[in-house]
Amino acid sequence: MGHVAREKQKLLNRIKRMRGQLEAIERAVEADADCTRVLQQATACRGALDGFIAEVIEDHIRDAMVDPDADAQDPRRLAAEELVAILHAYLT
């Protein structure tokens, strides 16, 4: 996961936000909060996790599958960028 090291702080910040969201869900459940509120918080947390997953996969695609010196029109680079776009559409 060497490529993740370059994005380490950004990823750690995402994880900290997710931890905060999970703690908010826990507090809401403990307080017998309305189901709508709990579900909204859970959905936000799921979205944050999906964003985290997308970021790690995107970094891996760009690091392991694309030659950084390749021409912008290189078919492999274009395919990798298309895959990243599909990933973002699906997960974020």
VEXDREN-2710 file (C-alpha; in Angstrom, 1 decimal):
% VEXDREN-2710
k/r/px/py/pz
1/MET/0.0/0.0/0.0
2/GLY/2.9/2.3/-0.7
3/HIS/0.9/4.5/-2.9
4/VAL/-1.5/5.2/-0.1
5/ALA/1.4/6.7/1.9
6/ARG/1.2/9.8/-0.3
7/GLU/-2.4/10.3/0.6
8/LYS/-2.1/9.1/4.2
9/GLN/-3.2/12.3/5.9
10/LYS/-6.2/12.7/3.7
11/LEU/-7.2/9.1/4.3
12/LEU/-6.7/9.4/8.1
13/ASN/-8.9/12.5/8.1
14/ARG/-11.6/10.5/6.4
15/ILE/-11.3/7.8/8.9
16/LYS/-11.6/10.2/11.8
17/ARG/-14.7/11.7/10.3
18/MET/-16.2/8.3/9.9
19/ARG/-15.4/7.5/13.5
20/GLY/-17.2/10.6/14.6
21/GLN/-20.2/9.6/12.5
22/LEU/-20.3/6.2/14.1
23/GLU/-20.1/7.7/17.5
24/ALA/-23.0/10.0/16.6
25/ILE/-25.0/6.9/15.5
26/GLU/-24.2/5.2/18.8
27/ARG/-25.2/8.2/20.8
28/ALA/-28.5/8.4/18.9
29/VAL/-29.3/4.8/19.5
30/GLU/-28.4/5.1/23.2
31/ALA/-30.7/8.1/23.4
32/ASP/-33.6/6.3/21.6
33/ALA/-33.5/8.8/18.8
34/ASP/-36.1/8.8/16.1
35/CYS/-35.4/6.1/13.4
36/THR/-35.2/8.8/10.7
37/ARG/-32.4/10.5/12.5
38/VAL/-30.5/7.3/13.0
39/LEU/-31.0/6.2/9.4
40/GLN/-29.8/9.6/8.1
41/GLN/-26.6/9.3/10.2
42/ALA/-26.0/5.7/9.1
43/THR/-26.5/6.7/5.5
44/ALA/-24.0/9.5/5.8
45/CYS/-21.5/7.1/7.4
46/ARG/-22.0/4.6/4.6
47/GLY/-21.4/7.4/2.1
48/ALA/-18.2/8.4/3.9
49/LEU/-17.0/4.7/3.8
50/ASP/-17.9/4.4/0.1
51/GLY/-15.8/7.6/-0.5
52/PHE/-12.9/6.2/1.4
53/ILE/-13.1/2.9/-0.5
54/ALA/-13.3/4.8/-3.8
55/GLU/-10.3/6.9/-2.9
56/VAL/-8.1/3.9/-2.0
57/ILE/-9.1/2.0/-5.2
58/GLU/-8.6/5.1/-7.3
59/ASP/-5.1/5.6/-5.9
60/HIS/-4.3/1.9/-6.5
61/ILE/-5.5/2.1/-10.1
62/ARG/-3.5/5.2/-10.9
63/ASP/-0.4/3.8/-9.1
64/ALA/-0.4/0.2/-10.2
65/MET/-2.1/0.3/-13.6
66/VAL/-1.0/3.5/-15.2
67/ASP/2.5/4.5/-16.2
68/PRO/2.8/8.1/-14.9
69/ASP/4.9/9.0/-18.0
70/ALA/2.4/7.6/-20.5
71/ASP/0.8/10.0/-23.0
72/ALA/-2.6/11.3/-22.0
73/GLN/-4.1/9.4/-25.0
74/ASP/-2.4/6.1/-24.1
75/PRO/-5.2/3.5/-24.3
76/ARG/-4.3/2.0/-20.9
77/ARG/-4.4/5.4/-19.3
78/LEU/-7.7/6.2/-20.9
79/ALA/-9.1/2.8/-19.7
80/ALA/-7.9/3.5/-16.2
81/GLU/-9.4/6.9/-16.1
82/GLU/-12.7/5.5/-17.4
83/LEU/-12.6/2.9/-14.7
84/VAL/-12.0/5.6/-12.1
85/ALA/-15.0/7.5/-13.4
86/ILE/-17.2/4.4/-13.2
87/LEU/-16.0/3.8/-9.7
88/HIS/-16.9/7.3/-8.6
89/ALA/-20.3/7.1/-10.2
90/TYR/-21.0/3.8/-8.4
91/LEU/-19.5/4.6/-5.0
92/THR/-19.9/8.3/-4.5
END
